[in-house]
C-alpha cells in the first residue's frame, strides 16, 4: 500500500488543493484543511465556544453543487482566497480584513442567488477546531480500488475527488479498508488510528470542475454494496511527515 495523492480543502465546500507532502501533528487535523466555512444564513456558530455544527448550516456540495464549478485557491502566507470561474478570476479577498471577506461573501451570495437562506458569511475556525463534516474527521483516507469498484457498478468513470479525502491510497483490494477501524497505520513518519468508515451523502453526485449533478453514488453504493460508505476517518496518534509515494503498513 502507498499514498497516491494528498489534498487539503481550505474552505469547506470549495476546491481541493493538491499537496506533495504534509506534516501531521498528534491529535491534530490535516494541515490547512477546512479552515473556513461559508455560513448559509445565521448558523449560531460561536468562535469563542466552538462546537461541531451540522453541515446543512453551511454552503456545501450536497445542496449547492454549483460550487464545484468554481476554482478556488487559498494563499496561506498571504491569507488570501481567489475564486475563478471558467478560467477567469471573479473574486479575491484578504481574509484577515473585513473588506476582503466581504468581497468573497458578496460574490458567493450573488452567484448562488435563490439557493441560499441568507447572505453568505465567511467563518474562520478558531485554534484547535475545523469545519469537518464529522466530529471524527481529523484525517480522511480513501481507497482508490473502492472508488474503481463504485465506478464499475455505476458503469462510468468516478473521479476520486468526489469523495474529498485528504489521503488517497492505492495498492490494496477494494473495500479492504472496511476492516481497518481499530487498527493503526504507519504512513511516512506518522501513525494514524483508524476510527470509522465514512458514510456518504449526495455531495458525491456532483461532478468536480463542472458542478453538474450527474450521478447518484449513494444509491449506487446502497444497491450494489449494501452500505453507503467510502473511505475512513483517522486520528493522528503520532505526528510526522507524510508524502506522495510513502509506503503504508500496519503497526498493531
Secondary structure by P-SEA (a helix, b strand, c coil): ccccccccccccccbbbbbcbbbbcccccccccccbbbbccccccccccccccccccccccccccccccbbbbbcccccbbbbbcccccccccccccaaaaaaaaaaaaaaacccccccbbbbbbcccccccccccccbbbbcaaaaaaaaaaaccccccccccccbbbccccccccccccccccccccbbbbbcbbbbbcccccccccccccccaaaaaaaaccccccccccccccbbbbbcccbbbbbcc
